[in-house]
């Protein structure tokens, strides 16, 4: 019998993200020997019983269900993980929080800032059955790539000096073909926005994580290049696309730094090109997800004879976060490992009581930038990101605690 306390998980959703999360629950105890819980895949929840059973069998879930509400009353469910389309995040999360369950939720946190704020407020008050605070987190898994976490540490240690510029792009091409059928990602009712909420949400979070800065002002433009797409499974029918295929925006950050962001799903040849460059007064760095284990780094502190961008392979277990839990130095890890790393950090925070980032407060901050950019694209003017004073006041003690614990973002 395991000496570790058991943590039973209910996962809502079993498609792309459901598979990624399932793998993390399957692997976290295998790669992190000091994981403070024995994690059990207890219940997989979805709408269609047939596919649900297939996925549960593949990924080792003990039970299946088609209604989360029937699961929330169970004392043996400790964590609810939401990996469904964006329009369901709000209701599912609030139900789970009010039932006293810890909650992990896919990004973006909600359809809009109003929903995200309500989720944050409910989370602040929620208690488990034994009176302890309910914990929450958002699955911005790219933070947990060893190279990305190393980059955050370098910036936090002052290696780049004062941040002056951020330039970030997230390019995909899967909607280049106008005959590509419409999915839930192409209607505002279910996704909120298109490439912006899907891809720029990652860039916004990564900027906040790496730099520790907030967004003050944004100016955006967007375009929907294919206005109608075939309705999936409905021959001869089409759906009007009412979200962006591409959205670009400029931003001024809280220290005066200038930033640019581009998200598109119609960049031919680009599959998942997620790249961010940060320039400071002492140096620069670049992280590109398609070379996720590498970090490009430049420093004015190097002597002139050897100054230039160097490539650091961030798979030294003694020097880079998470790397030592997998393979010998230099043996790279992949996309799926970022979810395992993310889950491990959440479980450690859950056991210790220390802060976990990104949390629902980060989800709100992200959503504020998303919504301000959409408003700017509509008006054609600069828009001030409306950070709620009441929200900021509630979050500040958490941020101070996180900073003292060495948690960036």
VEXDREN-2710 file (C-alpha; in Angstrom, 1 decimal):
% VEXDREN-2710
k/r/px/py/pz
1/UNK/0.0/0.0/0.0
2/UNK/1.2/3.5/-0.9
3/UNK/2.3/5.7/2.0
4/UNK/1.2/8.8/0.0
5/UNK/-2.3/10.2/0.3
6/UNK/-4.5/9.4/-2.6
7/UNK/-5.8/12.2/-4.9
8/UNK/-8.7/11.1/-7.1
9/UNK/-9.3/13.1/-10.3
10/UNK/-12.4/13.6/-12.3
11/UNK/-11.6/14.9/-15.8
12/UNK/-14.2/16.6/-17.9
13/UNK/-13.5/16.3/-21.7
14/UNK/-11.6/13.6/-23.5
15/UNK/-10.5/15.1/-26.8
16/UNK/-7.2/16.8/-27.6
17/UNK/-6.6/18.4/-24.2
18/UNK/-8.3/15.5/-22.4
19/UNK/-5.6/13.2/-23.8
20/UNK/-2.8/15.5/-22.8
21/UNK/-4.1/15.8/-19.3
22/UNK/-4.8/12.0/-19.1
23/UNK/-1.2/11.4/-19.9
24/UNK/0.0/13.8/-17.2
25/UNK/-2.1/12.0/-14.6
26/UNK/-0.7/8.7/-15.8
27/UNK/2.9/9.8/-15.8
28/UNK/3.4/12.2/-12.8
29/UNK/4.1/9.5/-10.2
30/UNK/6.4/7.7/-12.6
31/UNK/8.7/10.6/-13.3
32/UNK/8.4/12.6/-10.1
33/UNK/9.3/10.2/-7.2
34/UNK/8.7/12.9/-4.7
35/UNK/5.2/13.7/-6.0
36/UNK/3.3/14.2/-2.7
37/UNK/0.1/12.3/-3.8
38/UNK/-0.7/9.0/-5.4
39/UNK/-2.8/10.2/-8.3
40/UNK/-5.7/8.1/-9.5
41/UNK/-7.6/8.6/-12.7
42/UNK/-11.0/8.0/-11.1
43/UNK/-13.8/9.3/-13.5
44/UNK/-13.7/10.5/-17.1
45/UNK/-16.7/12.7/-18.0
46/UNK/-18.1/13.4/-21.5
47/UNK/-21.2/13.6/-23.5
48/UNK/-21.0/10.6/-25.8
49/UNK/-20.9/7.2/-23.9
50/UNK/-19.4/5.2/-26.8
51/UNK/-16.3/7.3/-27.4
52/UNK/-16.0/8.0/-23.7
53/UNK/-15.7/4.3/-22.9
54/UNK/-13.0/4.0/-25.6
55/UNK/-10.9/6.8/-24.3
56/UNK/-11.3/5.7/-20.7
57/UNK/-10.0/2.2/-21.6
58/UNK/-7.1/3.7/-23.5
59/UNK/-6.0/6.0/-20.7
60/UNK/-6.8/3.9/-17.7
61/UNK/-9.8/5.8/-16.2
62/UNK/-11.6/3.7/-13.7
63/UNK/-15.1/5.0/-14.4
64/UNK/-17.1/7.1/-16.9
65/UNK/-20.0/9.5/-16.5
66/UNK/-22.0/11.8/-18.7
67/UNK/-23.0/14.3/-16.0
68/UNK/-20.5/16.1/-13.7
69/UNK/-23.2/17.0/-11.2
70/UNK/-23.7/13.4/-10.4
71/UNK/-20.0/13.2/-9.5
72/UNK/-19.6/16.4/-7.5
73/UNK/-21.5/15.0/-4.4
74/UNK/-18.9/12.2/-4.0
75/UNK/-16.4/12.5/-1.1
76/UNK/-13.9/10.4/-3.0
77/UNK/-13.4/13.0/-5.8
78/UNK/-10.8/15.6/-4.8
79/UNK/-9.8/17.4/-8.1
80/UNK/-11.9/18.4/-11.1
81/UNK/-10.1/19.0/-14.3
82/UNK/-11.9/20.9/-17.1
83/UNK/-10.6/20.3/-20.6
84/UNK/-13.8/21.2/-22.5
85/UNK/-14.6/24.0/-25.0
86/UNK/-14.4/27.5/-23.7
87/UNK/-18.1/28.2/-23.3
88/UNK/-18.4/25.5/-20.6
89/UNK/-15.5/26.5/-18.4
90/UNK/-17.4/29.0/-16.3
91/UNK/-20.4/26.8/-15.3
92/UNK/-18.3/23.7/-14.8
93/UNK/-15.7/25.4/-12.7
94/UNK/-18.2/27.2/-10.5
95/UNK/-20.1/24.0/-9.9
96/UNK/-16.9/22.2/-8.9
97/UNK/-15.7/25.0/-6.7
98/UNK/-19.0/25.3/-4.8
99/UNK/-18.8/21.5/-4.3
100/UNK/-15.5/22.0/-2.5
101/UNK/-13.3/20.4/-5.2
102/UNK/-9.9/21.7/-6.3
103/UNK/-10.1/22.8/-10.0
104/UNK/-7.7/22.9/-12.9
105/UNK/-9.1/24.5/-16.0
106/UNK/-7.9/24.8/-19.6
107/UNK/-7.1/28.2/-21.1
108/UNK/-8.5/30.8/-21.7
109/UNK/-10.2/30.7/-18.4
110/UNK/-13.5/32.0/-19.7
111/UNK/-15.4/33.6/-22.6
112/UNK/-14.8/37.1/-21.2
113/UNK/-13.5/39.0/-18.2
114/UNK/-16.9/39.1/-16.5
115/UNK/-17.1/35.3/-16.4
116/UNK/-13.4/35.0/-15.4
117/UNK/-13.9/37.5/-12.5
118/UNK/-16.8/35.5/-11.2
119/UNK/-14.8/32.3/-11.3
120/UNK/-12.0/34.0/-9.4
121/UNK/-14.3/35.3/-6.7
122/UNK/-16.0/32.0/-6.2
123/UNK/-12.6/30.3/-6.0
124/UNK/-11.5/32.8/-3.3
125/UNK/-14.3/31.8/-1.0
126/UNK/-14.5/28.1/-1.8
127/UNK/-13.7/25.5/0.9
128/UNK/-13.1/21.8/0.9
129/UNK/-15.3/19.5/3.0
130/UNK/-12.7/19.8/5.8
131/UNK/-12.7/23.6/5.7
132/UNK/-9.4/24.1/3.8
133/UNK/-9.1/26.6/0.9
134/UNK/-9.9/25.1/-2.5
135/UNK/-7.0/25.4/-4.9
136/UNK/-7.1/26.3/-8.6
137/UNK/-4.9/26.6/-11.6
138/UNK/-5.0/27.3/-15.4
139/UNK/-3.3/24.9/-17.8
140/UNK/-0.7/27.3/-19.4
141/UNK/1.6/24.4/-19.8
142/UNK/4.3/26.2/-21.9
143/UNK/5.5/27.8/-18.7
144/UNK/6.8/24.4/-17.7
145/UNK/9.2/23.7/-20.5
146/UNK/12.6/23.6/-18.9
147/UNK/13.9/26.3/-21.3
148/UNK/11.0/28.6/-20.7
149/UNK/11.4/28.3/-16.9
150/UNK/15.1/28.9/-17.2
151/UNK/14.4/32.1/-19.2
152/UNK/12.1/33.3/-16.4
153/UNK/14.8/32.6/-13.9
154/UNK/17.4/34.6/-15.9
155/UNK/15.1/37.6/-16.2
156/UNK/14.2/37.4/-12.5
157/UNK/17.9/37.4/-11.6
158/UNK/18.4/40.6/-13.6
159/UNK/20.5/39.0/-16.4
160/UNK/18.6/41.0/-19.1
161/UNK/18.5/44.3/-17.1
162/UNK/15.5/46.5/-17.6
163/UNK/13.0/45.0/-20.1
164/UNK/12.6/47.2/-23.2
165/UNK/10.9/45.0/-25.9
166/UNK/8.8/41.9/-26.2
167/UNK/7.9/40.5/-29.6
168/UNK/5.9/37.3/-29.9
169/UNK/4.2/35.3/-32.6
170/UNK/2.1/32.2/-32.6
171/UNK/1.6/30.9/-36.2
172/UNK/-0.4/28.0/-37.4
173/UNK/-1.8/27.1/-40.9
174/UNK/-4.6/24.6/-40.4
175/UNK/-7.3/27.1/-41.5
176/UNK/-5.5/28.2/-44.7
177/UNK/-7.7/25.9/-46.8
178/UNK/-11.2/27.4/-47.0
179/UNK/-12.7/23.9/-47.4
180/UNK/-11.6/23.1/-43.8
181/UNK/-14.8/22.4/-41.9
182/UNK/-15.9/24.6/-39.1
183/UNK/-15.4/23.5/-35.5
184/UNK/-16.4/25.0/-32.1
185/UNK/-13.3/27.2/-32.4
186/UNK/-14.9/29.2/-35.2
187/UNK/-18.0/30.6/-33.4
188/UNK/-17.9/33.3/-30.8
189/UNK/-20.6/31.7/-28.8
190/UNK/-18.4/28.7/-28.0
191/UNK/-14.9/30.1/-28.1
192/UNK/-15.1/33.8/-27.4
193/UNK/-12.5/34.7/-30.1
194/UNK/-10.5/32.8/-32.7
195/UNK/-6.7/32.7/-33.1
196/UNK/-6.6/35.5/-30.5
197/UNK/-8.1/33.6/-27.5
198/UNK/-6.5/30.3/-28.7
199/UNK/-3.0/31.5/-29.4
200/UNK/-2.4/35.0/-28.2
201/UNK/-3.6/33.8/-24.8
202/UNK/-0.5/31.7/-24.6
203/UNK/1.7/34.7/-25.6
204/UNK/0.1/37.0/-23.1
205/UNK/0.6/34.5/-20.3
206/UNK/4.2/33.8/-21.4
207/UNK/4.9/37.5/-21.4
208/UNK/3.5/38.0/-17.9
209/UNK/5.4/34.9/-16.7
210/UNK/8.8/35.7/-18.1
211/UNK/8.9/39.5/-17.5
212/UNK/6.7/39.8/-14.4
213/UNK/5.1/42.9/-16.1
214/UNK/1.5/43.7/-16.7
215/UNK/-0.2/45.1/-19.8
216/UNK/-1.3/48.8/-19.7
217/UNK/-2.5/49.6/-23.2
218/UNK/-3.2/47.7/-26.4
219/UNK/-3.9/48.5/-30.1
220/UNK/-5.2/45.7/-32.3
221/UNK/-6.3/44.7/-35.8
222/UNK/-8.0/41.5/-36.8
223/UNK/-9.2/39.7/-39.9
224/UNK/-11.4/36.8/-40.8
225/UNK/-10.2/35.7/-44.2
226/UNK/-12.7/32.9/-44.7
227/UNK/-16.2/34.1/-43.8
228/UNK/-18.0/30.8/-44.3
229/UNK/-16.9/27.3/-43.8
230/UNK/-18.5/23.9/-44.4
231/UNK/-20.6/22.6/-41.5
232/UNK/-18.9/19.4/-40.2
233/UNK/-21.0/16.3/-41.0
234/UNK/-23.7/18.4/-42.7
235/UNK/-23.3/18.1/-46.5
236/UNK/-24.2/21.2/-48.4
237/UNK/-24.5/23.4/-45.3
238/UNK/-22.1/26.1/-44.1
239/UNK/-21.5/28.1/-41.0
240/UNK/-20.7/31.8/-40.8
241/UNK/-17.3/32.3/-39.0
242/UNK/-17.7/35.2/-36.6
243/UNK/-14.2/35.1/-34.9
244/UNK/-10.8/36.1/-36.2
245/UNK/-8.5/34.0/-38.3
246/UNK/-5.7/36.4/-37.3
247/UNK/-5.3/39.1/-34.7
248/UNK/-2.2/41.3/-34.2
249/UNK/-1.8/43.8/-31.4
250/UNK/0.7/46.2/-30.0
251/UNK/1.1/46.7/-26.2
252/UNK/2.7/49.0/-23.7
253/UNK/3.7/47.1/-20.6
254/UNK/3.7/48.4/-17.0
255/UNK/7.3/49.5/-17.0
256/UNK/7.0/51.3/-20.4
257/UNK/8.3/48.5/-22.5
258/UNK/6.9/48.1/-26.0
259/UNK/5.6/44.8/-27.2
260/UNK/4.0/43.2/-30.3
261/UNK/1.9/40.1/-30.7
262/UNK/0.7/38.1/-33.7
263/UNK/-1.6/35.1/-33.7
264/UNK/-2.8/33.5/-36.9
265/UNK/-4.1/30.1/-38.1
266/UNK/-3.5/30.9/-41.8
267/UNK/0.3/31.2/-41.9
268/UNK/1.1/28.6/-44.6
269/UNK/3.8/26.2/-43.5
270/UNK/3.7/27.0/-39.8
271/UNK/2.3/24.2/-37.7
272/UNK/2.9/25.4/-34.1
273/UNK/5.4/28.2/-34.3
274/UNK/5.2/29.7/-30.8
275/UNK/8.2/32.2/-30.4
276/UNK/8.9/35.0/-28.0
277/UNK/11.9/37.3/-27.9
278/UNK/12.7/39.6/-25.0
279/UNK/15.2/42.5/-25.2
280/UNK/16.6/44.2/-22.1
281/UNK/19.3/46.7/-21.3
282/UNK/21.9/44.0/-20.5
283/UNK/20.8/41.2/-22.8
284/UNK/18.2/39.3/-24.8
285/UNK/16.7/35.9/-25.0
286/UNK/14.5/33.9/-27.4
287/UNK/12.4/30.8/-26.8
288/UNK/10.8/29.0/-29.7
289/UNK/8.4/26.1/-28.9
290/UNK/9.4/24.2/-32.0
291/UNK/12.9/24.0/-30.5
292/UNK/11.4/23.8/-27.0
293/UNK/14.5/22.5/-25.2
294/UNK/16.7/25.3/-26.4
295/UNK/17.1/28.9/-25.2
296/UNK/18.9/31.6/-27.3
297/UNK/20.7/34.0/-25.0
298/UNK/22.8/37.2/-25.5
299/UNK/24.6/39.2/-22.9
300/UNK/26.5/42.4/-23.0
301/UNK/28.4/41.0/-20.0
302/UNK/30.3/38.7/-22.3
303/UNK/33.6/40.0/-23.5
304/UNK/33.4/41.6/-27.0
305/UNK/35.4/38.8/-28.7
306/UNK/32.7/36.3/-27.8
307/UNK/29.6/38.4/-27.7
308/UNK/26.7/37.0/-29.7
309/UNK/23.6/34.8/-29.3
310/UNK/24.4/31.4/-27.8
311/UNK/22.1/28.4/-27.8
312/UNK/21.7/26.7/-24.4
313/UNK/20.4/23.2/-24.4
314/UNK/18.2/23.3/-21.2
315/UNK/18.3/19.6/-20.3
316/UNK/21.0/19.6/-17.6
317/UNK/19.3/18.1/-14.6
318/UNK/21.5/20.0/-12.2
319/UNK/20.9/23.4/-13.8
320/UNK/17.5/23.5/-15.5
321/UNK/14.0/23.0/-13.9
322/UNK/12.3/19.6/-14.4
323/UNK/15.1/18.1/-16.7
324/UNK/16.5/15.9/-14.0
325/UNK/13.3/14.0/-13.6
326/UNK/13.5/12.5/-17.1
327/UNK/16.6/11.4/-19.0
328/UNK/20.4/11.9/-18.8
329/UNK/21.6/15.4/-19.7
330/UNK/21.0/16.4/-23.3
331/UNK/18.2/13.9/-23.9
332/UNK/15.3/16.1/-24.9
333/UNK/11.7/16.0/-23.7
334/UNK/8.5/16.9/-25.6
335/UNK/5.2/18.7/-25.5
336/UNK/3.5/16.1/-23.3
337/UNK/6.1/16.5/-20.5
338/UNK/5.1/20.2/-20.0
339/UNK/1.7/19.0/-18.8
340/UNK/3.3/16.5/-16.4
341/UNK/5.6/19.2/-15.0
342/UNK/2.6/21.6/-14.6
343/UNK/0.6/18.9/-12.7
344/UNK/3.6/18.1/-10.5
345/UNK/4.0/21.8/-9.5
346/UNK/0.2/22.0/-8.8
347/UNK/0.3/18.9/-6.5
348/UNK/3.3/20.2/-4.6
349/UNK/1.5/23.5/-4.0
350/UNK/-1.6/21.6/-3.0
351/UNK/0.3/19.6/-0.4
352/UNK/2.5/22.5/0.9
353/UNK/-0.1/25.3/0.9
354/UNK/2.2/27.5/-1.1
355/UNK/1.0/29.5/-4.1
356/UNK/0.6/28.0/-7.5
357/UNK/0.9/30.0/-10.8
358/UNK/-0.9/30.4/-13.1
359/UNK/-4.1/30.5/-11.0
360/UNK/-7.5/32.0/-11.7
361/UNK/-6.2/35.5/-10.9
362/UNK/-3.7/35.0/-13.8
363/UNK/-6.6/33.8/-15.9
364/UNK/-8.5/37.0/-15.2
365/UNK/-5.4/39.2/-16.0
366/UNK/-5.0/37.2/-19.3
367/UNK/-8.7/37.7/-20.2
368/UNK/-8.5/41.4/-19.5
369/UNK/-5.8/41.7/-22.2
370/UNK/-7.8/39.5/-24.6
371/UNK/-10.9/41.6/-24.2
372/UNK/-9.1/44.9/-24.4
373/UNK/-7.5/43.8/-27.7
374/UNK/-10.8/42.7/-29.1
375/UNK/-12.3/46.1/-28.2
376/UNK/-9.4/47.9/-29.8
377/UNK/-9.7/45.9/-33.0
378/UNK/-13.4/46.9/-33.1
379/UNK/-12.8/50.6/-32.4
380/UNK/-9.5/51.1/-34.2
381/UNK/-8.1/52.9/-31.1
382/UNK/-5.7/52.3/-28.3
383/UNK/-7.5/50.7/-25.3
384/UNK/-6.4/50.9/-21.7
385/UNK/-6.4/47.4/-20.1
386/UNK/-9.0/47.9/-17.3
387/UNK/-7.4/46.2/-14.3
388/UNK/-10.1/46.1/-11.7
389/UNK/-8.9/47.9/-8.5
390/UNK/-11.0/45.5/-6.4
391/UNK/-9.5/42.5/-8.2
392/UNK/-5.9/43.9/-7.9
393/UNK/-6.4/44.5/-4.2
394/UNK/-7.5/40.9/-3.6
395/UNK/-4.7/39.5/-5.7
396/UNK/-1.8/41.6/-4.3
397/UNK/-1.3/39.5/-1.1
398/UNK/-1.1/36.4/-3.2
399/UNK/1.4/37.9/-5.5
400/UNK/3.6/39.0/-2.5
401/UNK/3.5/35.5/-1.2
402/UNK/4.3/34.0/-4.6
403/UNK/7.3/36.3/-5.0
404/UNK/8.7/35.4/-1.7
405/UNK/8.4/31.7/-2.6
406/UNK/10.3/32.4/-5.9
407/UNK/7.3/31.8/-8.1
408/UNK/7.4/34.0/-11.2
409/UNK/4.5/35.2/-13.3
END
